[in-house]
Amino acid sequence: MVTIRIFFLFLALIALGMSPVSAQDSTKPSDQISSDKTLEFNNWLEELREEARSKGISEGVIQTALSDIKPVARILERDRKQSEFTIDLAKYRSRVITEANVKAGISKRELHKELLQKVALKYSVQPRFILAIWGIETRFGAVKPTVPVLPAVATLAFDRRRSKYFRQQVFATLRMLQNNYIDLESLKGSWAGAMGQPQFMPSSYLAYAQDFNGDGRRDIWNDEGDVFASIANYLAKHGWRDDQTWGREVKVPLNIAQNEFENLDPKNRGCRAMKKMSHPRLLSEWAKLGVTKIDGSPLPSRDLDASMIFPDGISGARYLVYGNYRSILRYNCAHLYAVTVGELANKLWR
């Protein structure tokens, strides 16, 4: 979900109030890596084709989908400059939680209220969180994908930084084509291959996309029911509980904050952001340490496990977050993203 952009596109997104985190861009296939890498890439691609055959991908799909693939240099540049890791929470949040976006989200809430409630009932995920993720990912479906998915994921698979993960995405994309979930011409996504209104990676599409309306298609590009159900299913399959919220900003005595910040739990299982969370404590334990809500009032009396996070480091805001917050991190493993999802959700459904 990046700050390096073609200049006019960046300005346009800011004007719309859309976060550059998940917006599609106009990365051009002609923007190739240097010629000395071309031979290496072509040899790599032939190995990829052989592995695809060994995985049961048909020759027709291989020839159609992998014949004219070329790497895109701009994608590698963007991969190293993602905004979740290069700006602070206030700036990130200000690009998403704008008056225009909140107004648009509330309008979509009213338009799809009955559908959202049906999805919420089936998957046990509160509608406001479905809306918030939809809003951050594609501005409630307004931002359309423009980048061909296969060149994007192939470029990142060829790159060494996350080659294993993106190689899996290449094969998942080929399976999508082989199973006729979508045709090659329509297979457009973000610069990193995230697809449709919920911005699912190909492997996530295969694992979590839903056919909510029962028409035989999992249409995360055009059908809101499938979009909402797919987001909800993803969260539900990653431990979501609809009897809890996500967390809250809190006021913390300085000595407690410093101690927790210096003793974050790197043994936490999961992605990088999960390793930058404190050891969980019951809310009653945090209260005994002097932690309160941001307005100074007592923490909730329900004794949930909560971890402390510091999205902007020790000098920034502090939050206590619950199990659902970890589910959001499984969608996009960055504290700026997950906190912003939670705070946008709070504004969309009061």
Helices and strands as residue ranges (DSSP letters): H 7-16, G 35-37, H 38-54, H 59-65, H 73-79, G 83-85, H 89-96, H 99-111, H 113-123, H 127-138, E 147-148, H 149-158, H 163-178, G 184-186, E 188-189, H 202-208, H 224-237, E 247-251, H 254-262, G 273-276, E 281-282, H 283-288, E 292-293, E 305-309, E 318-321, H 323-331, H 335-348
